[in-house]
Structure formats: structure tokens, C-alpha cells
Amino acid sequence: MSRLSRRNVLKSVLSGATMASLPSVSWAQESPPIKRKGNIRQSVSRWCYQKIPLDKLCAYAAEIGLKGVDLLNPDDYEVPARYGLVCSMGYGGGGEIPSAMNRLENHARIEEGFRKYIPLAAKAGVPNVITFSGNRADMSDEEGAKNTIAGLTRVKKIAEDHGVTICIELLNSKVDHYDYMCDHTSWGVQVVQAVNSPRVKLLFDIYHMQIMEGDLVRTIQKNIDWIAHFHTGGVPGRHELDGTQEVQWDGVMRGIAATNFRGYVAHEFVPARDPLTSLRQAADLCDV
């Protein structure tokens, strides 16, 4: 099976037949958007829909009752606002998945990026920017945690001054991101607790943590104070959220809603079927 990640989007996500069908979708918001229950504020990750123009994706997201678009570059921060949405998570110079906060030599570069882009995020109403631990590359988890704490402490005031949250992402090191360090909730919580800032928290990717840990609802509820954002994705395969997957998504969403979480849950699955139909189905399933 091909590996699915932001670095390796399947070229076949949108077949020619699918692309041919796109004009049949109503992009214009001629009718009121679907009214969601509001217990889960849902978003959609841009990279999973690369072949759909961003404006069209935003228009459709608004039409089906989503509240944001995830993982946009600074040049696109303000696009969702045209459709009553926000960029719910932005790229802002926080490093790359294999090389980021756990290496001291990366800290100056990441600080420079955050100093440049976090003010732009704040201006555009972007609540979160993403960062990563980086890979182990023979570094111990203890040393990596110490370095990551130092790096995040170095930049936390930038985030605090602008009201933007820096989110370090939990990813699996078993299937998609071999050797990634921030691959367990306990490691991530240890780091953000030590940084001790309301503007430095975790991006809890449910897909990745199901692969690494399972026990999703209890882990989420125990650590919700340190979580600012969620991602979804079907396990196994990172495809649609449906009955072929091992995660009971409506149950997980109820678990999140029970904590009164007010951040965003962004869909980050790679559609294997008609992408917009799949996105609508995910939004319906997670509207608990």
C-alpha cells in the first residue's frame, strides 16, 4: 500500500472521472449552509484536496457547515474568510516533520519563521500554527524532550503576545513517519507541560495516535488541557471515516465534546472515493 502523508499525496486521489464530476457540485452558496449542532467545530485539511482550487474547497466547506480550512501557507491565510471560515491551522515556519524542535541547531531558524509569520496569522485570525519534534536520528527521547522544551520556551512569548497557539503535532512512527520523536501522547504532554504556556499545546492527530496507542477517548479526556487541535483520518489506510475503519468516530467526537473543547477538529483523510461526498459524510458523522 502506498504511504499517505502530506509529503506523499496520492496522485490518484482525484481520478479523471472524479474531476469531470466536479462541476456538478454546487460551489456557490445560493442556499443557507447546513446548520451543525456546534458541539464539534469541524475543519478540513487543504493538502488532502490539492486538485480542488482553494476557493472552491472553502465554498463547499462553508456550504456543508464546516468552520475552517487547515494547513494553509501564509499567502492563503485570509482566503477562508471570504466564505465565513478561518484558517484553523497555519504553516508558519515551524520546521519540517523530520527536522524541527528537537535539534538545537534548528531553533534560530524556527524562531525567525515564527517572528515573521505569527503576526500575520494573528492579523488573519488564524488561531494556531504548526510545529514538529523532528526525527530521533539516534537521539534519546530524554535529550529530544529537553531540546524541544528549550526551543518552544524560546518562542512561546511570540505566540503569547499575538494570541496564536503553537501546536506540536503527534504523529505515528510505525507507518507514516518512521523515527519521528513526538509519537506518544505522554512525550508530548511532558514537553508542553514543561513549557507551561497557554499558547503552546498539542495537535492530537487521532489517526496517528490510534496507530500508536489506541485508548483514544480516555487519553484525550485525561490530557485535554494540553490539546489545542485535532486531526482525523481512517485507520487503517488514512481514507474515509466509515464502517471499514477501526475507529468509532462518532464515539470519539462525543468524548471530545464532553470536555467542552472549543478548538477545531480538522479532517485529514485522503479520499479514495468522490472527495466532496466523502467530506460531507465525515462532517455528518462527526456532528454529534
C-alpha angles and dihedrals in degrees: 000000000000115000113248120211142126087270094051113036111179111253089216097058090108113033122202089257091054093049090049089056096053097089088062089066115094104239097169115084093232091144127046114274119258110274111232126201091249098225091111120035103212129204137173129232112238099213093064090063102040095143092057113080111250094239091054092047090050092048092051093044090054091046093057094045103261118147104208153008119237135218103019126161118240093261088062100040093107099043097088091056089069086069100040093264136114133225093250095192126017137193107240111166095286096144131255132292095258096036123037142092102359092067117075091208090064097055099085092049093048091047090052091051094049092047089055102040108029091069088052090049091051092049091052094046094249105158099195142033124194133237136166141214097231127223126307097236089182093315115132118245089239093056091043092052091050091050093045092050089052093049095048092045088054092058104030095096090058088057094042093050091053101037094241123131121227108216122199109204127232109220134173119254093193104070114003111021109030114201095012109152105211091064101127130056092230092059092048094047091049089055099046092043089055092049087051101195129135086222099055114070144134132281099216107205105199093198093054096043093049087058093047104034119356113196086104106167096046092046092048095047093046092052103030093120088066097045122089102168144015137211128199133208134155117262119247108028103011091251133122124341098244146116093293090068130084097226118087094218100188089052092051091048091052088051091053093044091052089065092057089239110180101187127093135283107207123198109232104171125125108236116234092186133037099331100216094045089051092049091051091049091051091050091051093048094050096045096100 
